[in-house]
Every structure is written in C-alpha cells, then in structure tokens.
Amino acid sequence: MDMHRRSLSAPAGLAGLGLAGPAGAEFALNLPPPATEIAQRIHDLHTLILWICFGIFLVVFVPMFYALWRHRKSRGHAAHDFHENPRLEVAWTVVPVLILIGMAVPSTSVVLAMKDTGASELTVKVTARQWKWEYEYLGTEVRFASNLATPQAQIENREAKGEHYLLEVDRPLVVPTGSKIRLVLTAEDVIHAWWVPAFGVKQDAIPGFVRDAWFRVDAPGTYRGQCAELCGVNHAFMPVVVEAVPPERFAAWLDEQKTARAAVQAASARDYPLAELVERGKAVYAAHCAACHQESGKGLPGAFPALDGSPLVKGPLAAHLAIVLDGKPGTAMQAFAKQLSDLELAAVVSYERNAWGNKTGDGVQPREVAALRK
C-alpha cells in the first residue's frame, strides 16, 4: 500500500491549488487520505470548517449578492436611509462570536493532540541537512542518512520519469505499525520541514533548536512526503519516505541493521587496492556529493565549486580528507565524519582524487580515516 501523493512532485504553487504539474500530478482538491488518527482529525476539522464557511456564504453572501442585483440603480431603486438597529447589531456581534467559539474548540483539541508526544514507544532523532535526512533510533546504534534515489538522468530529462519521481530514497525511515513514534527534529544548516501529508505531520527542523512531533500508523505501507521549507537550490530533491511494517518485521529489521553495522566495521579494518576504493567511492559520491558538485565534478558556478581540477582535490591528501571529515564553516560543505563510515570516507576521497581529470594516483585507507577520528 503506497500512500504517496503524486501532487507532491508538482511545483509548490500548483500543488497547493490542486492543479496538475509537469510531473503528471493527479488532480486533487482535498487532503490526502489520512493514515493516522491525527491526520483523520485534521481531515474532519478541515471538513467542518469548510461547511461552516459554506454556511456563512449561503446566509451572508448569497442574500447580499441577490440584494445588490435585485435592487440595482438601473432598475430605478434608490438607497434608503436607516439608523441603528440594536437587535441587529447584537445579533451580528453574538453570532460571529459563537461561530468562532465553535471553530476554536475542536481546533484547539486537535492542536493539543498533535503536540502530545508523551508515552511514545520509539523515539527517532531526525537531523536535516542540505539536502538529506539523517535518522537515529535513540537507544540503539542504528543511524543512517536518507538520500534522494531518483536517477540524475530522469532529473535532466534524459530518461522517462519514474512512478515515484523525486519521492524515492535510498533508505527510508522504517517504523513499526501500531506504535507511537516520537520524532525529535533539528537541522545543521538552514530551516527544513519534515512533512508527510498522510500522517498529518509537518514540523520545522531549525538549527540550534529541538522540535518534536509524533505519529502512529496502523496500516503497513510506504508513505511519502517532502521537505516543506524552502531550504536552498536543491529543495525539491529532499523527499521523505516512511515504511511502516508489522512489529515483528521491524524487530528483524533492527537486527539486520546491527548486523550490517558490524559488517561495515569489519570491512573498515583492512586495506583495499586503489581501484576498489575508487569503484566504491563512485557510489558514495553519487549518493552524497553529486547533488552539489554534479556527477561531472564541474559543480555549479557561483554556488558549489568544481572538484574536477580543484587545487584542493589535487593538492595535499591530508587537507582534502580534513574538509570532507569536518566540512567548511560558513558554506554548504557539510561535515561527513558522522554521516559516513571510515570505508565510505576513504572511498569517496580516493574517488575524487582519481576521477574526471584528477589523476593523483593516491588514495586513503579506512584505518587512516579512523586515526583522524580519535
């Protein structure tokens, strides 16, 4: 069961109006089907407010428009003078107040429920970066980055768009069904927003602040969303994908992640031929670096520097490795020390130094990266 909304891949202005965009978005004029209790309450509140507005339209605007048409000057009608009417003035003061109270009570109830993150059964720390999400399952050692998986060829219109264009990732957030999941959100660079419409969750991730949200989804399936805050040039390439699985499948998945982590640590304990490091690094670069520096290594002039022919990349290996590990303050260059394993870091640096026109002939071993972490 895939609860993604294809209208998410349309431009924000078109999607907000429910109009079809260039990615083949469906024509939708209502909220997406709710997949959580909170989303259902938001949907019901939206419907209630819509009917109240429709009632106001019938009671106020329809008679007003009819009166304007029926008593127009071209038919010989003249405006009448009249003075205050205390009963009418009381009525048009009291009735709107009652309407507002009738709207405020259910709205407040829904907002309070949205903010009640207590009694959660699983807490996931979500760290936003340009342009990826990092998920850390608190209380475990499971931690990974979730990157856009749409091929660059589709983005550049060299291939036909896939079914989940710009709404697919290499590693989704996996959660158990029937459990209350608390999200603790922050960001490392600019403001982002974690948004899954089917969950009724849209929470800003702000640098230097910790915000939280929650959801409980009962139906297994894949649910899709996007970053809903304009976070930079690649804002459109920062999707959210959540895979809800039965509790027993989730427990097995956690075990798989721990086993994979142990395997990564073991793989980082030995040396590799340069050719193998370069081959591994190509995949790491595509997942973590190509969004800014491009597959060609040419970068984006004025925004992201080129790596092909870069004095940094072709210069001393220690300086190159240091900036990949620690990032560059004041720029979009992130620190990858916490995002990538020793083997991945060694591979991507080795790839950059031997790809395109860069033929330094040297590389980095995982043990060298591990030594710098200490």
C-alpha positions in Angstrom: 0.0 0.0 0.0 1.7 3.2 -1.2 0.1 6.3 0.3 2.3 8.8 -1.6 0.7 11.8 -3.3 1.8 12.4 -6.8 0.7 16.0 -6.5 3.7 16.4 -4.1 6.1 16.3 -7.1 4.4 19.3 -8.7 5.6 22.8 -8.2 4.5 24.1 -4.8 2.2 26.7 -6.1 0.4 24.2 -8.4 0.3 21.5 -5.8 -1.2 23.9 -3.3 -4.0 24.7 -5.7 -4.5 21.1 -6.6 -3.5 21.7 -10.2 -1.6 19.2 -12.3 2.2 19.9 -12.7 4.8 18.8 -15.2 5.4 15.5 -13.3 2.0 14.2 -14.1 0.4 15.1 -10.7 -3.1 13.9 -10.1 -5.9 16.5 -10.0 -6.8 16.6 -6.3 -8.9 19.2 -4.4 -8.9 17.7 -1.0 -6.4 16.5 1.7 -4.8 13.1 1.0 -6.4 10.0 2.6 -5.4 10.0 6.3 -3.3 7.2 7.6 -3.1 8.2 11.2 -5.6 9.2 13.9 -4.2 12.8 13.9 -4.5 13.0 10.1 -8.1 11.8 10.4 -8.9 14.5 13.0 -7.2 17.2 10.8 -9.3 15.9 7.8 -12.5 16.1 9.9 -11.7 19.5 11.2 -10.9 20.7 7.7 -14.3 19.4 6.6 -16.1 21.0 9.5 -14.6 24.5 8.9 -15.3 24.1 5.2 -19.0 23.5 5.9 -19.1 26.4 8.3 -17.6 28.7 5.7 -20.2 27.4 3.1 -23.0 28.1 5.6 -21.7 31.7 6.0 -21.6 32.0 2.3 -25.2 30.9 2.0 -26.5 33.1 4.9 -24.5 36.2 4.2 -23.1 36.5 0.7 -25.9 34.9 -1.3 -28.5 37.3 0.1 -26.1 40.2 -0.3 -25.3 39.4 -3.9 -29.0 38.9 -4.6 -29.9 42.3 -3.0 -27.2 44.0 -5.0 -28.6 42.6 -8.2 -32.3 42.9 -7.3 -32.1 46.5 -6.1 -29.6 47.9 -8.6 -29.9 51.5 -9.6 -30.6 50.6 -13.3 -34.0 49.3 -12.2 -34.9 52.5 -10.5 -34.2 51.6 -6.9 -32.9 54.3 -4.6 -30.9 53.8 -1.5 -32.8 54.1 1.8 -31.7 55.9 4.8 -31.8 54.0 8.1 -30.5 54.3 11.6 -29.1 51.8 14.1 -30.9 48.7 15.0 -29.8 47.4 18.4 -31.2 43.9 17.9 -29.5 43.5 14.6 -26.2 44.9 16.0 -26.3 42.5 18.9 -27.1 39.6 16.5 -24.3 40.3 14.1 -21.9 40.5 17.1 -23.0 37.5 19.1 -23.5 35.1 16.2 -19.9 35.5 14.8 -18.5 35.1 18.4 -20.5 31.8 18.7 -19.2 30.7 15.3 -15.6 31.4 16.3 -16.0 29.5 19.6 -17.5 26.6 17.6 -14.4 26.6 15.4 -11.8 27.2 18.2 -12.9 24.4 20.5 -12.3 21.5 18.0 -9.2 23.3 16.6 -7.6 23.6 20.0 -8.4 20.0 20.7 -6.6 18.8 17.6 -3.6 21.1 18.1 -3.2 19.8 21.7 -3.3 16.2 20.5 -0.7 17.0 17.8 1.7 18.3 20.4 1.2 15.5 22.9 4.4 13.4 22.4 4.2 11.6 25.7 4.0 7.8 26.2 5.9 7.2 22.9 7.2 3.7 22.2 10.0 4.7 19.9 12.0 7.9 19.5 13.8 8.8 16.3 16.1 11.8 16.1 15.8 13.5 12.7 18.6 15.8 11.6 18.1 17.8 8.4 20.9 18.8 6.2 21.1 20.2 2.7 19.6 18.0 1.1 19.1 14.8 3.1 17.6 13.5 6.3 19.5 11.6 8.9 17.6 9.2 11.2 19.0 8.0 14.5 17.0 5.4 16.5 17.6 6.5 20.1 18.5 3.7 22.4 20.1 1.7 19.6 23.1 2.1 17.4 21.1 2.4 14.2 21.8 5.6 12.4 21.7 6.4 8.6 21.2 9.1 6.1 18.3 9.1 3.6 19.1 10.5 0.2 17.1 11.1 -3.0 17.2 8.0 -5.1 15.7 9.4 -8.4 18.4 8.9 -11.1 20.1 12.1 -12.3 19.2 11.1 -15.9 15.4 11.5 -15.0 16.0 14.8 -13.4 17.9 16.0 -16.5 15.1 14.6 -18.8 17.5 12.1 -20.4 15.2 9.2 -19.2 11.4 8.9 -18.7 10.2 9.9 -15.2 9.6 7.0 -12.8 6.5 6.3 -10.9 7.9 8.0 -7.7 9.9 10.7 -9.4 11.5 12.9 -6.7 9.7 10.9 -4.0 12.0 8.0 -3.6 15.0 7.5 -1.3 17.9 5.0 -0.9 17.0 4.3 2.7 13.5 5.0 4.1 12.6 5.6 7.7 11.3 2.2 8.9 8.8 2.2 11.8 6.5 -0.5 13.4 2.8 -0.2 12.9 0.6 0.4 15.9 3.3 2.1 17.9 3.5 5.8 18.9 6.6 7.2 17.2 8.1 10.4 18.5 10.3 12.5 16.2 12.9 14.8 17.7 13.9 17.2 14.9 16.8 19.6 14.4 18.9 20.9 11.5 22.6 21.6 10.9 22.4 24.4 8.3 19.1 26.1 7.4 15.5 25.6 8.3 13.9 22.4 6.9 10.4 20.9 7.5 9.7 17.2 7.8 6.3 16.7 6.1 4.2 13.5 5.4 0.7 14.6 4.5 -0.9 11.2 5.1 0.4 11.3 8.7 -0.8 14.9 9.4 2.8 15.8 10.4 4.6 18.9 9.3 7.3 20.0 11.7 10.1 22.5 11.1 13.7 21.4 11.8 15.6 24.5 13.0 19.3 24.8 13.5 20.1 25.2 17.2 16.6 24.1 18.3 14.9 20.8 19.1 11.3 20.4 18.0 9.2 17.2 18.3 6.2 15.6 16.7 4.6 12.2 16.7 2.5 9.7 14.7 1.0 6.3 14.9 0.3 4.4 11.7 -1.7 1.2 11.8 -1.7 0.1 8.1 1.6 -1.3 6.7 2.8 0.5 3.6 5.0 3.2 2.2 4.2 6.8 2.9 5.8 9.7 1.1 6.4 13.4 1.7 8.9 16.1 1.2 10.8 18.9 2.9 8.2 21.7 3.1 10.5 24.6 3.8 12.4 26.4 1.0 15.9 25.2 2.1 18.1 26.0 -0.9 18.7 25.3 -4.5 18.0 21.6 -4.2 15.0 21.9 -2.0 12.9 19.9 -4.5 15.3 16.9 -4.1 14.7 16.2 -0.4 11.9 13.7 -0.1 10.7 11.9 3.0 9.8 8.2 2.7 8.5 6.2 5.7 8.0 2.4 5.5 5.6 1.1 8.1 6.0 -2.6 8.8 4.5 -5.1 11.4 6.3 -5.1 14.8 7.9 -8.5 14.2 9.3 -7.3 10.9 10.6 -4.2 12.5 12.4 -6.1 15.2 14.0 -8.3 12.4 15.0 -5.1 10.5 16.7 -3.7 13.6 18.7 -6.9 14.0 19.6 -6.6 10.3 20.9 -3.1 10.8 23.0 -4.1 13.8 24.5 -7.0 11.7 25.2 -4.6 8.8 26.9 -2.1 11.2 29.2 -4.9 12.4 29.9 -5.9 8.9 30.8 -2.3 8.0 33.1 -2.0 11.0 34.8 -5.3 9.9 35.2 -4.1 6.3 36.8 -0.9 7.5 39.5 -2.8 9.4 41.5 -3.8 6.3 43.3 -2.1 3.4 42.0 -2.0 -0.2 43.5 -1.7 -3.6 43.1 1.8 -5.0 40.9 0.6 -7.9 38.4 -1.0 -5.5 38.3 2.2 -3.4 37.7 4.3 -6.5 34.9 2.0 -7.6 33.2 2.1 -4.1 33.7 5.8 -3.9 31.8 6.4 -7.1 28.6 5.1 -5.5 29.2 7.1 -2.3 29.9 10.3 -4.4 26.6 9.8 -6.3 24.6 9.5 -3.1 26.2 12.3 -1.1 28.1 14.7 -3.2 26.7 14.8 -6.8 23.7 17.0 -5.8 26.1 19.9 -5.2 29.2 19.1 -7.2 27.4 17.3 -10.0 28.2 13.9 -11.5 30.7 15.5 -13.8 32.6 17.1 -10.9 32.1 20.5 -12.5 30.0 21.9 -9.7 27.6 24.8 -10.1 29.4 28.1 -10.8 28.7 30.7 -8.1 27.2 28.1 -5.8 29.3 25.0 -5.5 32.9 24.7 -6.6 34.1 22.2 -9.1 36.1 19.2 -7.9 37.4 18.4 -11.4 40.8 20.1 -11.5 40.3 21.6 -8.0 43.6 22.6 -6.3 42.2 21.2 -3.0 41.5 17.8 -4.5 44.7 17.6 -6.4 46.7 19.0 -3.5 47.8 17.5 -0.2 45.8 14.5 0.7 45.5 15.5 4.4 43.8 18.8 3.6 41.4 17.1 1.2 40.4 14.5 3.8 40.1 17.1 6.5 37.5 19.2 4.7 35.4 16.0 3.9 35.6 15.0 7.5 34.9 18.4 9.1 33.2 20.4 6.4 33.8 24.1 5.8 32.1 26.6 8.2 30.0 29.3 6.6 29.4 27.2 3.4 27.1 24.4 2.3 30.0 22.0 2.7 28.9 19.6 5.4 31.0 17.6 7.8 30.7 13.9 6.8 32.5 12.4 9.8 29.2 11.4 11.5 27.4 10.6 8.2 29.7 8.1 6.6 31.8 5.1 7.7 35.6 5.0 7.6 35.4 2.9 4.4 32.9 5.2 2.7 35.0 8.3 3.6 38.2 6.7 2.4 36.5 5.5 -0.8 34.9 8.9 -1.7 38.1 10.8 -1.2 40.0 8.3 -3.2 37.4 8.5 -6.0 37.5 12.4 -6.1 41.3 12.3 -6.4 41.2 9.9 -9.3 38.0 10.8 -11.2 37.5 13.0 -14.2 40.7 14.9 -14.9 42.1 14.3 -11.4 44.7 11.6 -11.7 46.7 11.9 -8.5 47.3 8.2 -8.2 46.9 8.2 -4.4 44.1 7.2 -2.1 43.1 6.9 1.5 42.7 3.7 3.6 39.9 3.3 6.2 42.4 3.0 9.0 43.8 6.4 8.1 40.3 7.9 8.5 39.8 6.0 11.8 43.1 7.5 13.1 41.8 11.1 12.4 38.6 10.5 14.3 40.5 9.8 17.5 
